[in-house]
């Protein structure tokens, strides 16, 4: 038990004030919270596989998988079960403790869901945790995934409510919150974060983090993505986000959600080792591991391991943070 206090009542002004702290002060505060609740020298490793690529009906401005963008990505059908199992076995051999499977759907049909459930059960049989990202879910579908033993469901908020319409028009911000509620109510761990560098303001970044931190239960995993600018998508020419601003956002995620795993996700291939080291210092303690993240490059596995060795960091299997977090009462008091 630590003296960290969970909050779900952050104001936008409070979060912006934290964003505006001197860089060293912000990282010092985030590192203190991180050390109070995690081993600061351990990183959780996950692997992500695209089990169905392209031809998505959504118009997300950052995504090469949208049928509305001329990204040149070739659509592929749902992978056979045996190929998914082979990929999971390879990921496990390389040190991944959780296997995430993503399908480019607006929402899965019940028939497709049954095929994905077979994959979940097979990956569980390898002794790995499972995570899915399939788009929007109904309440009944979330319950079906719970019965199948799914550990995590990923559904990102992407950005703030105010900026959301600049990025996506085919589903609303409230649609995303509804799916998260179905997943949470079914008792499945929530993985939800956002993408930085899409042209949003610092206030928008604060707004996205506020939405996550003020959910009824903090997401167990919070992936923070740095936009990968993909030719043929509306955001291909977006300005590159200042690396230190990205590190600030990692620190804020750690302060606002002290028991969550904060994951460096898409965009790591464009990060220097020094930038990643600062992110770990700011409280990131999870990475996607392997050469691909759905359809974008990810640092090669050997480079990841070499960086962690240089930093004196070790890999770990995920522990259940929900049990730990549930013991701490909500309060209006400032977290550390």
C-alpha positions in Angstrom: 0.0 0.0 0.0 1.3 3.4 -0.9 0.1 6.9 -0.1 -0.8 7.5 -3.7 -4.4 8.7 -4.0 -6.5 7.9 -7.1 -8.6 10.7 -8.5 -11.3 10.7 -11.1 -12.2 14.4 -10.9 -9.4 16.3 -12.6 -10.1 19.6 -14.1 -8.7 20.7 -17.4 -7.0 23.7 -15.7 -5.3 21.5 -13.2 -3.9 19.3 -15.9 -2.7 22.2 -18.0 -1.0 23.6 -14.9 0.9 20.4 -14.6 1.8 20.5 -18.3 3.3 23.9 -17.8 5.6 22.9 -15.0 9.4 23.2 -15.6 10.4 20.0 -17.4 12.7 18.8 -14.6 10.0 19.4 -12.0 7.4 17.5 -14.0 9.6 14.5 -14.5 10.7 14.5 -10.8 7.1 14.4 -9.7 6.1 11.7 -12.3 9.2 9.6 -11.3 8.2 9.8 -7.6 4.8 8.4 -8.4 6.2 5.8 -10.7 8.6 4.5 -8.0 5.9 4.4 -5.4 3.9 2.0 -7.4 6.2 0.1 -9.8 9.7 -1.2 -10.1 11.2 1.7 -12.1 13.6 -0.6 -13.9 11.2 -3.1 -15.3 9.3 -2.8 -18.6 6.3 -5.0 -19.7 6.6 -6.4 -23.2 3.6 -6.9 -25.5 3.4 -8.0 -29.1 0.8 -6.9 -31.6 -0.4 -8.7 -34.7 -2.8 -7.4 -37.4 -5.2 -10.4 -37.9 -7.3 -8.6 -40.5 -5.8 -5.7 -42.4 -7.3 -2.8 -44.4 -10.7 -2.0 -46.0 -12.0 -0.4 -42.8 -15.1 1.7 -43.2 -13.9 4.4 -40.7 -12.2 7.6 -41.9 -9.6 8.0 -39.1 -7.3 10.6 -40.5 -4.1 8.9 -39.3 -4.9 5.4 -40.5 -3.6 3.6 -43.6 -6.3 0.9 -43.1 -9.2 3.2 -44.0 -10.9 2.4 -47.3 -11.4 6.1 -47.7 -7.6 6.9 -47.9 -5.3 6.2 -50.9 -2.5 4.8 -48.8 -1.8 1.9 -51.1 -2.3 -0.7 -48.3 -3.5 -4.0 -49.7 -6.5 -5.4 -47.8 -6.2 -8.8 -46.3 -8.9 -11.2 -45.0 -8.9 -12.5 -41.4 -5.8 -14.6 -40.8 -6.2 -18.4 -40.3 -6.0 -19.6 -36.7 -2.8 -21.6 -37.2 -0.9 -18.5 -38.5 -2.0 -16.5 -35.5 -0.8 -19.2 -33.1 2.6 -19.4 -34.9 3.0 -15.6 -34.5 2.1 -15.8 -30.8 4.6 -18.6 -30.3 7.3 -16.5 -31.9 6.4 -13.5 -29.8 6.5 -15.5 -26.6 10.0 -16.9 -27.5 11.2 -13.3 -27.9 10.0 -12.3 -24.4 6.4 -11.0 -25.0 4.0 -11.7 -22.1 0.9 -10.4 -23.8 -0.3 -10.9 -27.3 -2.5 -8.3 -28.9 -4.6 -8.9 -32.0 -6.0 -6.1 -34.1 -8.6 -6.3 -36.9 -9.5 -3.3 -39.1 -13.3 -3.4 -38.5 -15.7 -0.6 -37.6 -17.3 -3.3 -35.4 -17.0 -7.1 -35.7 -20.0 -9.2 -36.8 -21.0 -12.0 -34.4 -19.7 -14.6 -36.9 -16.3 -12.9 -37.1 -16.2 -12.6 -33.3 -16.5 -16.3 -32.9 -13.5 -16.8 -35.1 -11.5 -14.3 -33.1 -12.6 -16.0 -29.9 -10.9 -19.2 -31.2 -7.7 -17.2 -31.4 -8.0 -15.9 -27.9 -8.5 -19.4 -26.5 -5.5 -20.7 -28.5 -3.2 -17.9 -27.4 -4.3 -18.4 -23.8 -3.3 -22.0 -24.2 0.3 -20.8 -24.8 0.3 -19.2 -21.3 0.1 -15.6 -22.7 -2.2 -12.8 -21.8 -4.6 -11.8 -24.6 -5.7 -8.4 -25.9 -8.0 -7.5 -28.8 -8.7 -4.3 -30.7 -11.7 -4.9 -33.1 -13.5 -1.5 -33.1 -16.8 -0.9 -31.4 -18.5 -3.6 -29.4 -22.0 -4.2 -28.2 -22.8 -5.0 -24.6 -23.5 -8.6 -25.6 -20.2 -8.9 -27.6 -18.2 -7.6 -24.6 -19.8 -10.2 -22.4 -19.1 -13.0 -24.9 -15.4 -12.0 -24.9 -15.4 -12.0 -21.1 -16.7 -15.6 -21.1 -14.0 -16.5 -23.6 -11.4 -15.3 -21.1 -10.1 -12.2 -22.9 -7.7 -10.3 -20.6 -7.7 -6.8 -22.3 -9.6 -4.9 -24.9 -8.0 -1.9 -26.6 -10.2 1.0 -27.7 -8.3 4.4 -27.9 -10.0 7.7 -27.4 -7.4 9.1 -29.8 -7.6 12.8 -28.8 -9.7 15.3 -26.9 -13.5 15.6 -27.4 -12.9 19.1 -28.8 -10.4 18.1 -31.4 -12.0 14.7 -32.2 -14.1 15.9 -35.2 -10.9 17.1 -36.9 -9.6 13.5 -37.1 -12.7 11.2 -37.4 -16.2 11.7 -38.6 -17.5 8.2 -39.0 -18.0 7.6 -35.3 -18.4 10.0 -32.4 -16.3 10.4 -29.2 -19.3 9.2 -27.3 -19.4 6.0 -29.4 -15.8 5.3 -28.1 -16.9 6.0 -24.5 -19.8 3.6 -24.9 -17.6 0.7 -26.1 -15.2 1.3 -23.1 -18.2 1.2 -20.8 -19.3 -2.2 -22.3 -15.8 -3.6 -21.8 -15.4 -2.2 -18.3 -18.9 -3.4 -17.2 -18.1 -6.9 -18.6 -15.1 -7.0 -16.2 -12.4 -7.0 -19.0 -9.3 -4.9 -18.4 -9.4 -1.7 -20.5 -6.5 -0.6 -22.7 -7.1 3.0 -23.9 -5.0 5.9 -24.8 -4.4 8.3 -27.6 -2.3 9.7 -30.4 -0.2 12.8 -30.1 1.1 15.0 -33.0 -2.1 15.2 -35.1 -2.2 19.0 -35.0 -3.8 19.2 -31.6 -3.0 21.9 -29.1 -1.5 21.2 -25.6 -5.0 21.9 -24.2 -6.3 19.1 -26.4 -3.6 16.7 -25.1 -4.6 17.7 -21.6 -8.2 17.1 -22.5 -7.6 13.6 -23.8 -5.7 12.7 -20.7 -8.4 14.2 -18.5 -11.0 12.0 -20.2 -8.9 8.9 -19.5 -8.2 9.8 -15.9 -11.8 10.7 -15.1 -13.2 7.4 -16.3 -15.0 5.4 -13.6 -11.9 3.1 -13.5 -8.6 4.1 -14.9 -7.5 2.0 -17.9 -5.2 -0.8 -16.8 -3.0 0.0 -19.9 -2.6 3.5 -21.4 -0.9 3.4 -24.8 0.5 6.8 -25.8 1.2 6.9 -29.6 3.3 9.4 -31.5 1.7 10.0 -34.9 3.3 8.0 -37.7 2.8 10.2 -40.8 1.6 7.8 -43.6 1.5 8.9 -47.2 -2.0 8.9 -48.6 -3.7 9.8 -45.2 -5.0 13.2 -44.3 -2.4 13.6 -41.6 0.6 12.7 -43.8 1.9 16.3 -43.7 1.2 17.0 -40.0 3.9 18.9 -38.2 6.3 16.7 -36.1 5.6 16.9 -32.4 8.4 18.3 -30.2 9.9 15.2 -28.5 10.0 16.9 -25.1 6.2 17.7 -25.4 5.7 14.0 -26.0 7.7 13.2 -22.9 5.6 15.7 -20.9 2.5 13.8 -21.9 4.0 10.5 -20.7 4.7 12.2 -17.4 1.1 13.5 -17.1 -0.3 10.1 -17.9 1.8 8.6 -15.0 0.7 11.4 -12.6 -3.0 11.2 -13.5 -3.2 7.4 -13.6 -0.6 6.2 -11.1 -1.4 2.4 -11.2 -1.8 2.1 -15.0 0.8 0.7 -17.3 1.8 3.5 -19.6 2.8 2.1 -22.9 5.1 3.5 -25.6 3.2 2.4 -28.7 3.2 3.6 -32.4 5.9 6.0 -33.4 8.8 4.4 -31.4 10.7 3.7 -34.7 11.1 7.4 -35.1 12.3 8.0 -31.5 15.9 8.2 -30.5 17.2 6.0 -27.7 17.6 9.2 -25.6 13.9 10.1 -26.1 12.8 6.6 -25.1 15.0 6.8 -22.0 13.3 10.0 -21.0 9.9 8.4 -21.5 10.9 5.6 -19.2 12.1 8.2 -16.7 8.8 10.0 -17.0 6.9 6.8 -16.1 6.4 4.7 -19.2 6.8 1.0 -18.3 5.4 -0.9 -21.2 6.3 -1.2 -24.9 5.1 -3.0 -28.0 7.8 -5.4 -29.0 8.6 -6.6 -32.5 9.1 -5.3 -36.0 5.5 -4.2 -36.9 2.6 -2.4 -35.2 -0.4 -3.3 -37.3 0.8 -1.6 -40.5 3.7 0.7 -39.3 7.3 -0.1 -38.4 8.4 -0.7 -34.9 12.0 -0.9 -33.6 13.5 -4.3 -34.2 13.4 -6.6 -31.2 17.2 -6.8 -30.9 17.4 -3.0 -30.7 14.8 -2.9 -27.9 16.7 -5.5 -25.9 20.0 -3.7 -26.4 18.5 -0.4 -25.3 17.0 -1.9 -22.1 20.3 -3.5 -21.3 22.1 -0.2 -21.7 19.6 1.4 -19.3 19.9 -1.5 -16.8 16.2 -2.3 -17.2 14.6 -5.8 -17.2 11.5 -7.2 -18.8 8.5 -8.5 -16.9 5.2 -10.2 -17.2 2.2 -8.1 -16.5 0.7 -8.2 -13.0 -2.9 -7.4 -12.3 -3.0 -3.7 -11.3 -6.8 -3.6 -10.9 -6.6 -5.4 -7.6 -3.9 -3.0 -6.3 -5.7 0.1 -7.5 -9.1 -0.9 -6.1 -7.7 -0.7 -2.6 -7.0 3.1 -2.8 -10.0 5.3 -2.2 -11.0 8.1 -4.6 -10.4 11.6 -3.3 -10.2 15.2 -4.4 -6.7 15.4 -2.9 -3.8 15.9 -5.2 -2.0 12.7 -6.2 1.4 13.0 -4.5 
